[in-house]
Amino acid sequence: MMKFLLKLLLTIAFVHCSNAVLGIHVNGFEKNGKYRLNREPPLDDRKIKLADDELVEIKWIEQKLNNFDPQDHRTWQMRYMENRNFSEPGGPICIYIGGEWTISMRWLLTGHMHDMCRDLKGIMYYTEHRYYGSSWPTEDLSMENLRYLSIDQALADLAHFIIHVKETNPELADSGVFLVGASYSATMATWFMQKYPHLVVGAWSSSAPLLAKVDFIEYKEVVSEAFEIVGGTNCSSRIKRAFEQLERLVEEKNTDRIEEIFSFCYPLDLSKEIDVWSFFSDVAGPFSGVVQYYREESRDIEIQCEVLMENDIEDDLEALAFWFWGGVPSGGQCYNHRYEAFINYYSGTEWTDRAALVSIRQWYYQTCSEYGWDQSSGSENILFGSTFPVELSLQICQDLYSSFFTPEIIHANVDRTNIIYGALNPSVRNVYSTHGEFDPWRPMGVQEDINEYSPTVILPRQSHCSDLYSVSELDTPELLESKQRIFSLLRQWLGMGETEPIPTD
């Protein structure tokens, strides 16, 4: 038992992210992995030496606030990072696109893009998306100022960045530009190839969701499937039984039992349906984090199942509550289940508010205004019951921002995105798309070659962005083959030929 607890404690930060404790109140939405899935893809920092930080320089570029209004001359400073230590004349420009997170130096110091660009004597950049990290275009995150947060504006920022780099570095004027994106920034890479093909030679899109969809029921389906396949039927069955038991308690109005085992701060008021939805979403959320960033060598799913199955707790629901609290008793803390607490917490509009620091206010706005991607319980093929419907996310859009975001408006916004960018049929060339079999975002991405110039690979037993790391002896044959393929494609796009040994860290 102890070894499983020790393993779990080592992964609590990864799975449950930040357990924000306000006094003795633990906010469920901070424990819920759903609300911290939008982060920079994790990296093995052990390969980075302290002295390596000196290889990366932090820089700033002036961008227009509104790229599409010639009468609006307001500007702001976008942060980016540069590593030119391996650059030689004729080498490529390699750009790792920042997504809905704060950028760091790590991805310019290791990873497969770094290794390929280093071997090709290229210069590396890491751009930060407007409204994220330290790239603040407006004075705050009020609804009025969020109007300039959109994929259209972000792609225009990237186009201006590429032009700026070439104009201010004459030695790079003829260098080919190669884009790499992860998750949402992979979406950006694909759509950039469609909108600005004259500026780049090719792109590698790892785990790119391309289909905007309001009710993203497939997400929890893949999470459930991964727990069943990797964790085993005993584990998945226990999870399913626990949620069924929890739903029965709600039907029987046995709130005392729920409040006791989950250490509620306040009584569960069943007349407030949205509080019940929020509670179920909180409990189901951490399973998403386990699967989304699963790596086979780390055994994250297996470890969580070991804790769920081997903690000597016979009752399924009690085992779930024990796991929800991180494998340790609540220790005098209590869980704040109220939806109102979530709204209050993430309604902050200052850049120093928690809502901005963890990128939730920004990212939720983008899902309401462009993408949907609401990870609901709308499917019968999941382990987590049916008590966090899409209506929960639709209500969040109204309560965090404005009543303007009616369900009809949100659906129209999603339709607009698919019409403009082509959903699963983008008009692109020279895009290499990869997805992990266990990536919950995979159903929103292309599952087969886009065309003869843009291949797609589904990597068995891999998850979200798991192919971005440097070549390793732990790589599966399929993963190693995919890394070799993108290196060959990159050389081909740059006119350098295809055959060359695969780069290693």
C-alpha positions in Angstrom: 0.0 0.0 0.0 2.7 2.5 0.9 4.6 2.1 -2.4 1.4 3.0 -4.2 0.8 6.1 -2.1 4.4 7.2 -2.6 4.0 6.8 -6.4 0.7 8.7 -6.3 2.2 11.6 -4.2 4.9 12.0 -6.8 2.2 12.5 -9.5 -0.3 14.6 -7.6 1.0 17.9 -9.0 0.7 16.4 -12.5 -2.7 14.8 -12.1 -4.5 17.2 -9.8 -2.4 20.2 -10.7 -2.9 23.0 -8.2 -4.9 22.4 -5.0 -5.6 26.0 -4.3 -6.5 26.2 -0.6 -8.3 29.3 0.6 -8.3 28.9 4.3 -9.6 25.3 4.7 -11.5 25.4 1.5 -10.2 23.4 -1.4 -11.7 24.5 -4.7 -12.8 21.5 -6.8 -12.2 23.3 -10.0 -8.5 23.6 -9.1 -8.3 19.9 -8.3 -10.2 19.2 -11.5 -7.7 18.4 -14.3 -10.2 19.8 -16.9 -9.3 23.3 -15.8 -5.5 22.9 -16.1 -5.3 20.9 -19.3 -4.5 24.1 -21.1 -0.8 24.3 -20.2 2.5 24.0 -21.9 3.2 20.4 -22.9 5.3 18.9 -20.1 8.9 18.1 -20.8 11.7 16.1 -19.1 13.7 18.9 -17.5 16.4 16.4 -16.4 18.0 16.8 -19.8 18.4 20.6 -19.4 21.4 22.0 -17.6 21.3 25.3 -15.7 23.9 26.8 -18.0 21.7 26.0 -21.0 19.4 28.9 -20.1 22.1 31.2 -21.3 21.5 29.8 -24.8 18.0 31.3 -25.0 17.3 35.0 -25.2 14.0 36.6 -24.3 12.9 39.3 -26.8 9.9 41.4 -27.7 8.2 42.5 -30.9 5.7 45.3 -31.4 2.4 43.9 -32.7 -0.8 45.7 -33.8 -3.8 45.3 -31.4 -6.2 44.9 -34.3 -4.5 43.4 -37.3 -7.5 44.0 -39.5 -8.4 47.6 -38.9 -6.0 50.0 -40.8 -7.4 52.9 -38.8 -6.5 51.4 -35.5 -2.8 52.1 -34.7 -2.7 50.8 -31.2 0.2 48.4 -30.5 1.4 46.0 -27.8 4.6 44.0 -27.0 4.6 40.3 -27.8 7.2 38.1 -26.0 9.2 35.5 -27.8 12.4 33.5 -27.2 15.3 32.8 -29.5 18.1 30.3 -29.7 20.6 31.1 -32.4 23.6 29.2 -31.0 23.5 26.5 -33.7 22.5 28.8 -36.6 24.6 29.0 -39.7 23.9 30.7 -43.1 21.4 28.7 -45.1 19.9 27.0 -42.1 16.1 27.0 -41.5 14.0 29.1 -39.2 12.2 26.8 -36.8 9.3 28.2 -34.8 7.6 26.5 -31.9 4.2 28.1 -31.7 3.0 29.0 -28.2 -0.6 28.2 -27.4 -2.8 28.8 -24.4 0.0 28.9 -21.9 3.0 30.8 -20.7 6.1 29.9 -22.8 9.3 28.8 -21.2 12.9 28.2 -22.4 12.6 24.5 -22.2 11.4 23.7 -25.7 14.3 25.6 -27.2 16.7 23.5 -25.2 15.5 20.0 -25.8 12.8 18.1 -27.7 12.7 16.8 -31.3 12.2 20.2 -32.9 15.3 21.4 -31.1 17.3 18.4 -32.1 16.3 18.6 -35.8 16.9 22.3 -36.0 20.2 22.0 -34.3 21.4 19.3 -36.7 20.2 21.4 -39.7 22.1 24.5 -38.4 18.9 26.5 -37.9 17.7 29.3 -35.7 14.9 28.5 -33.2 12.1 30.7 -32.0 9.3 30.2 -29.5 6.4 32.7 -29.9 3.9 33.6 -27.1 0.2 33.8 -28.0 -1.5 37.1 -27.4 -3.2 37.3 -24.0 -1.1 34.5 -22.5 2.0 34.5 -20.4 3.5 38.0 -20.4 2.1 39.0 -23.8 -0.6 41.4 -22.6 -2.2 43.4 -25.5 -4.8 45.2 -23.3 -4.9 46.7 -19.8 -7.1 43.9 -18.5 -9.3 40.9 -19.4 -12.7 42.6 -19.4 -15.2 41.5 -21.9 -14.6 44.6 -23.9 -10.9 43.9 -24.2 -11.2 40.2 -24.9 -12.6 41.1 -28.3 -9.0 41.1 -29.6 -8.4 37.5 -28.6 -9.1 35.3 -31.6 -7.4 32.8 -33.8 -7.5 35.2 -36.7 -5.6 37.8 -34.7 -3.1 35.3 -33.4 -2.3 33.9 -36.9 -1.8 37.5 -38.1 0.6 38.1 -35.2 2.6 35.0 -36.3 2.7 36.2 -39.9 4.0 39.6 -38.9 6.6 37.9 -36.6 8.0 35.8 -39.5 8.2 38.9 -41.8 9.9 40.8 -39.0 12.5 38.1 -38.4 13.4 38.0 -42.1 13.5 41.8 -42.5 15.7 42.4 -39.4 18.0 39.4 -40.0 19.3 39.7 -43.6 21.1 36.4 -43.3 17.7 34.7 -42.8 16.1 36.3 -45.8 16.2 33.1 -47.9 15.8 30.6 -45.0 12.8 28.3 -45.1 10.4 28.6 -42.2 9.2 25.4 -40.4 6.4 25.5 -37.8 5.8 23.1 -34.9 2.7 23.2 -32.9 1.3 21.2 -29.9 -2.4 20.8 -29.2 -4.1 24.2 -29.8 -0.9 25.6 -31.2 -0.8 22.6 -33.6 -4.2 23.8 -34.8 -2.6 27.2 -35.4 0.2 25.6 -37.4 -2.2 23.8 -39.7 -4.4 26.8 -40.2 -1.4 29.0 -40.7 -0.4 26.8 -43.6 -3.8 27.3 -45.1 -3.9 31.1 -44.6 -0.3 32.1 -45.1 1.3 29.3 -47.2 3.7 31.7 -48.9 5.5 32.3 -45.6 6.4 28.7 -44.6 7.7 25.5 -46.1 5.9 23.1 -43.8 4.5 22.3 -40.4 4.4 19.5 -37.9 1.1 19.5 -36.1 1.1 17.3 -33.0 -2.3 16.6 -31.5 -4.2 19.3 -33.4 -7.9 19.6 -32.8 -9.4 20.9 -36.1 -13.1 20.3 -35.8 -14.8 22.9 -33.6 -17.7 21.3 -31.8 -19.8 22.5 -28.9 -20.7 19.2 -27.2 -17.3 17.3 -27.3 -18.6 14.0 -25.9 -15.8 12.1 -27.5 -13.2 13.5 -25.0 -14.5 11.5 -22.0 -15.0 8.5 -24.3 -11.3 8.3 -25.0 -10.5 8.9 -21.4 -12.8 6.0 -20.4 -11.3 3.7 -23.1 -7.7 4.4 -22.0 -8.6 3.5 -18.4 -10.2 0.3 -19.5 -7.4 -0.7 -21.9 -4.4 0.4 -19.9 -5.8 0.3 -16.3 -7.7 -2.9 -16.8 -11.4 -3.8 -16.5 -11.2 -4.1 -12.7 -10.1 -0.5 -12.4 -12.5 0.9 -15.0 -15.4 -1.1 -13.5 -14.7 0.3 -10.1 -14.7 3.8 -11.5 -18.0 3.2 -13.3 -19.7 1.6 -10.3 -18.5 4.6 -8.1 -20.2 7.1 -10.4 -23.3 5.0 -10.6 -23.4 4.9 -6.8 -22.9 8.6 -6.6 -25.8 9.2 -9.0 -28.0 6.9 -7.0 -27.3 8.9 -3.9 -28.4 12.1 -5.7 -31.5 10.4 -6.9 -32.3 9.2 -3.4 -31.5 12.7 -2.0 -28.9 11.2 0.3 -26.8 14.3 0.4 -25.5 13.5 3.9 -23.5 10.6 2.6 -22.0 12.6 -0.2 -21.1 15.5 2.0 -19.4 13.1 4.5 -17.2 11.1 2.2 -16.2 14.1 0.0 -15.7 16.4 3.0 -18.0 19.2 1.7 -17.6 22.7 3.1 -21.3 23.4 2.6 -24.5 21.3 2.2 -25.2 20.0 -1.3 -28.4 21.8 -2.3 -30.1 19.5 -4.9 -32.4 22.3 -5.9 -29.4 24.0 -7.5 -28.9 21.7 -10.4 -25.8 23.5 -11.6 -24.0 22.8 -8.3 -24.7 19.1 -8.8 -23.3 19.3 -12.4 -20.3 21.2 -11.2 -19.6 18.6 -8.5 -19.7 15.7 -10.9 -17.5 17.6 -13.4 -15.0 18.2 -10.6 -14.8 14.5 -9.6 -14.5 13.3 -13.2 -12.0 16.0 -14.2 -8.7 14.6 -12.8 -9.1 11.4 -14.9 -8.8 13.6 -17.9 -5.4 14.9 -16.8 -4.1 11.4 -16.2 -5.0 10.3 -19.7 -4.2 13.5 -21.6 -0.6 13.5 -20.5 -0.1 9.7 -20.2 3.3 8.4 -21.2 3.7 4.6 -21.2 7.1 4.7 -19.5 5.7 6.7 -16.6 2.7 4.4 -16.0 0.5 7.2 -14.9 -2.8 5.4 -15.6 -1.5 2.2 -14.1 -0.4 4.0 -10.9 -3.8 5.7 -10.4 -5.5 2.4 -10.9 -3.2 0.7 -8.4 -4.3 3.3 -5.8 -8.0 3.0 -6.7 -7.8 -0.8 -6.5 -5.3 -1.5 -3.7 -6.1 1.0 -1.0 -8.1 -1.6 1.2 -11.3 0.4 0.8 -14.1 -2.0 -0.2 -16.7 0.6 -1.0 -16.3 1.9 -4.6 -17.5 5.4 -3.9 -15.2 5.8 -0.8 -12.3 4.6 -3.0 -13.2 7.3 -5.5 -13.3 10.0 -2.8 -10.0 8.8 -1.4 -8.5 9.1 -4.9 -10.1 12.5 -5.5 -8.3 13.8 -2.4 -5.0 12.7 -3.8 -4.7 9.4 -2.1 -4.6 10.9 1.4 -7.3 11.9 3.9 -8.6 15.4 3.6 -6.7 16.4 6.7 -9.2 18.9 8.0 -9.6 20.6 4.6 -13.0 20.7 3.0 -14.2 20.7 -0.6 -16.0 23.7 -2.0 -18.4 22.2 -4.6 -20.3 25.4 -5.4 -20.5 26.6 -9.0 -20.7 30.1 -7.7 -17.2 29.7 -6.3 -15.8 28.8 -9.7 -17.4 31.8 -11.3 -16.2 34.2 -8.6 -12.7 32.7 -8.8 -12.3 33.1 -12.6 -14.2 36.3 -13.1 -11.1 38.3 -12.2 -10.1 40.6 -15.0 -6.7 41.8 -13.8 -3.6 40.3 -15.3 -2.4 39.4 -11.8 -5.6 37.6 -10.9 -5.5 33.8 -10.7 -7.9 33.6 -13.6 -5.3 35.1 -15.9 -2.2 33.5 -14.4 -3.5 30.0 -15.1 -4.9 31.1 -18.5 -8.5 30.0 -17.6 -10.3 33.2 -18.3 -8.5 33.6 -21.7 -9.0 30.0 -22.8 -12.6 29.7 -21.8 -13.3 32.9 -23.7 -11.8 31.3 -26.8 -13.9 28.1 -26.4 -17.1 30.3 -26.0 -16.3 32.5 -29.0 -14.7 30.1 -31.4 -14.3 26.4 -30.6 -16.8 24.9 -28.1 -14.9 21.8 -27.1 -17.0 21.3 -24.0 -16.0 18.0 -22.4 -19.5 16.8 -21.3 -21.0 13.6 -20.1 -23.3 13.4 -23.1 -22.1 9.9 -24.2 -23.4 6.6 -22.9 -19.9 5.1 -23.5 -18.1 6.7 -20.6 -17.3 5.7 -17.0 -18.3 8.9 -15.4 -22.1 9.0 -15.4 -24.3 11.6 -17.2 -24.4 14.4 -14.7 -22.2 17.1 -16.2 -24.1 17.9 -19.4 -23.0 20.4 -22.0 -25.4 22.9 -20.4 -22.8 23.4 -17.6 -20.2 24.8 -20.0 -22.8 26.9 -21.9 -23.8 28.5 -18.6 -20.2 29.2 -17.8 -19.8 31.2 -21.0 -22.7 33.5 -19.9 -21.7 33.8 -16.2 -17.9 34.4 -16.8 -18.4 36.8 -19.7 -21.8 38.0 -20.8 -25.3 37.0 -21.4 -24.4 37.7 -25.0 -23.0 34.2 -25.2 -26.4 32.4 -25.6 -26.3 28.7 -26.8 -27.4 30.0 -30.2 -24.5 32.4 -30.4 -22.0 29.8 -29.3 -23.1 27.3 -31.9 -22.9 30.1 -34.5 -19.4 30.9 -33.4 -18.3 27.3 -33.8 -19.9 27.0 -37.2 -18.0 30.1 -38.3 -14.7 28.5 -37.3 -15.4 25.4 -39.2 -16.5 27.3 -42.3 -13.5 29.5 -42.4 -10.8 26.9 -41.6 -12.3 23.7 -43.1 -12.8 21.6 -40.0 -11.4 18.1 -40.9 -10.8 19.0 -44.5 -8.3 21.9 -44.4 -6.8 23.1 -47.7 -3.1 22.6 -46.9 0.1 21.1 -48.2 3.2 20.1 -46.3 1.6 19.4 -43.0 2.6 16.4 -41.0 -0.2 15.5 -38.5 0.3 13.2 -35.5 -2.1 11.9 -32.8 -1.8 9.5 -30.0 -4.2 6.6 -29.8 -5.1 7.6 -26.2 -5.2 11.3 -26.8 -8.7 12.5 -25.8 -8.4 15.3 -28.4 -7.8 12.8 -31.2 -11.4 12.7 -32.3 -11.3 16.4 -33.2 -8.3 15.9 -35.4 -7.7 14.3 -38.8 -7.6 10.5 -38.7 -6.2 9.9 -42.1 -3.9 11.7 -44.6 -5.3 15.1 -45.6 -3.8 14.6 -49.1 -0.7 13.1 -50.7 1.4 16.0 -49.4 0.1 16.1 -45.9 0.3 12.7 -44.1 -1.3 11.7 -40.8 -0.1 9.2 -38.3 -2.0 7.7 -35.3 0.6 6.5 -32.7 -0.4 3.4 -30.8 -0.6 3.7 -27.0 0.5 7.3 -27.1 -1.4 10.3 -25.9 -1.3 14.1 -26.2 1.8 15.6 -27.8 3.9 12.6 -26.7 5.9 12.6 -29.9 7.5 16.0 -29.3 10.2 14.7 -27.0 13.8 14.0 -28.1 14.5 10.6 -29.5 14.8 8.1 -26.6 15.7 4.5 -26.1 12.2 4.2 -24.6 10.5 5.2 -27.9 8.3 2.5 -29.4 9.1 1.5 -33.0 6.1 3.5 -34.2 7.2 6.6 -32.3 10.7 6.3 -33.6 9.5 5.8 -37.1 7.3 8.9 -36.9 10.2 11.0 -35.6 12.4 9.8 -38.5 9.6 10.6 -40.9 9.1 14.2 -39.8 12.9 14.8 -40.1 12.9 13.4 -43.6 9.9 15.5 -44.5 11.5 18.6 -43.1 14.7 18.0 -45.1 12.5 17.4 -48.2 10.5 20.6 -47.7 13.8 22.6 -47.3 15.2 21.0 -50.5 18.0 19.2 -48.6 17.1 15.6 -49.6 15.5 13.0 -47.4 18.2 10.6 -46.1 20.0 11.6 -42.9 20.4 9.8 -39.6 17.7 10.8 -37.1 18.9 13.5 -34.6 19.2 12.6 -30.9 19.4 14.8 -27.8 
